[in-house]
Amino acid sequence: MYYSEESYDDFYLGKGSAFPDINGGIGILFEQASSRGHIQNTENGLLSFPFTIRNQLTAVFSTLKAANNMREEILIYFKNFYKKSLNDSFKRKQKAILFGSPKDPSTSYQFAKILESHDIKFNKLKNNAKRGGKQYLKESSYTIPLNQKKIS
C-alpha cells in the first residue's frame, strides 16, 4: 500500500518535508517513535504516550520560536529562492514540462486540478506531440511553463 523502508524517500512530494522545500520554505520532518498505545518497553527503556506528545510539542514550539527569531533571514531566503528560480527558468534550454496520459486522461485532468489549486499556470496542449518516444494527445495533455512567478 505504501513504501516505508530503509532508503531515502525525501524526493517524494507527498512526504511532509519535501513540499515546503520545493516552494522556498524549510521542510523539517520530526519523527517520534510510537508508544503504540499508553506505554511500550523499548531498547531505550519505557516509552509512554504522554512522553511522545510532550516530545512533539517541544519540537513544534522550539521550531516556531527559532523561526520567529530568524524571521528576517527566512523572509530573505524565501524571496531569493523565487527570484533565483525565475531567473534560472529563463536560462534553461527546457522551457516547460509536458505531461499527459492517453490511457488514463482522468489522471492528467486531476493533476491539472491540483496544479490549479496551487496557482501553478499550465496550458492544454494545442496539438498532439511526441517526445522521448511517448505520445501526448491534445485532449489529455498539458504543459507547465517553467518561467512563472509565485502567486500569493
ABEGO torsion letter per residue (X at the ends): XBBBBABBAAABAABAAAAAAAAGBBBBBBBBBBAGEABBBBAAEBBBAAAAAAAAAAAAAAAAAAAAAAAAAAAAAAAAAAAAAAAAAAABABABBBBEBAABAAAAAAAAAAAAAAGBBBBBBABBBBBGGBBBBAAABBBBBABBBBBX
